[in-house]
């Protein structure tokens, strides 16, 4: 059994369907009445990801954003194509370290603000090595 190879058809068809896209029929040729009200399953990729090539998943480490509802071990969905706007939660690279903070910009300064009183606000004017990695667009938490 070691080394057994399984082959399939080279032609996979011209259409790709999921089970929910194909109507069902019974032996009489008529579909069940409930089939008219059947809904397609929820695809979290469709719901949470806007730009697939620019979207990445991060696992949150630490409690710097706990007051924003982001806790240790939550999965962050980060989109690198979203525009940086004041008030958004971002993943930033500061002196080679990744961190998750809320971005605030006023007339004269730019800040990375934690959502936990144990951490200090970071004034980006004091650092020369700052880079935006991406904007957090969703958080997934398992219970």
N, C-alpha and C positions, 0 to 999 in steps of 0.2 A: 504494500500500500504506500510505502514511501516513494515519492517521486511520481505519483499518479498525477496526470494532467487532465484537466477538464476543458473541453472546448465548447464554445457556444457559436451561434450563428454570427457571421460577420455583419449581416444586415440587421440593424436594430430598429428599423422602421423610420418613417419620416415624421412621425408625431410622437411626442412624449406625453402620456397621460398619467394622472394619478388616479387612484381608486375613486376619489370623490368626483372626478370629472366624467366618469362613464356611467350612463344610466343603466339601471338594473331591469331585468325582465324576468317574469316567472314563466312557467310552462304554458300558460294560456296566451302569452304574447303581450299581456298588459302589465305595466309596472304596478307596484304596490301604491296605494293612495298616499302613503306617507312619504314616498320618494319625491313627490312634488315639493315637500316642505323640508327636505333634507338639506342641511347646510354643509358647506365645505369646512374642513378642519381649520383651526387657526395655525397659521405659519408664523412663528416668531420672527423669522428672517424678514418677512414682508412687513411686519408690524414695527420692528425696532431698527432696521437697517435701511438707511436712505441711499447711501452710496457704497455699494459692496466693496469695490477695490480700495477705498480709503478708510474702511472701518476695521477696527481692531478691538480685541478684548483684553482687559487687564484685570488682575485680581488685586483688590484693595488690601493694603497692609497698613495697619495702624488705625488710630481713631481721630485723626486731624479733622475729619469732615462729619463727625457723628451728629452734630446739630443740623446738618443739611440732609440727614437720613441716609448717609453712606457709612457703612460700618465695616469693620475688619472682615475680610473674606468675601465681601460682595464682589460681583463681577461688573466691571464698568465697560460699557460699550462706548468707544471713543472714535469719533469721526474726524479725520485729519483734513477734510475738505470744508468744514464749517468755518465761517468767518468768526474771528475773535471779536467779541463784544463785551463791554464792561458788564459785570454781573454774572457771567457764565462760569460754570465750573470747568476747569481745564486740567490737563496733564501737562506739566511743565518740566523742563530740564534746567536745573539751576546748579551750576558748578559740577556738572556731570551726574547729578542725582535726580531721579524722577520723583515728582511730588504732585499731589492732587490738592488744588486750592481754588478758591473763587478769585477771579480776575477783576480788579477794580482800577479804573483809570479816571483821574480827574484832570483839571487843566494843567497842573504842573508835575504830577507824579503818577507812577503806576505801582500797584500793590498786589501781592498775593496774600489773600486773607483766609486764614483757617476758620473752620466752623467749630472750634473747640477752644474754650478759654485757656486751656493749658499751653497753647502754642501762640507764638508771637506773629504779628503781621510782618510780612517781608516787603521792604521798600526796594523795588527793582533798580532804582537809581544808584544804589550802593553796590550793585553787582554788574559785571560786564559780561558774564557768561550765562545769559538767559536765552532760552529758546522755547517757543510754544511747540508742544508735541501734538496736541489735538484737543478737541472740545468734547466733554462728556455729554452724550445725548441720552443715555439710559443707564439704569442700574438694575441688576438682576440679583435677587437674594433668595437663597434656599432656606427653608425653615427646618 
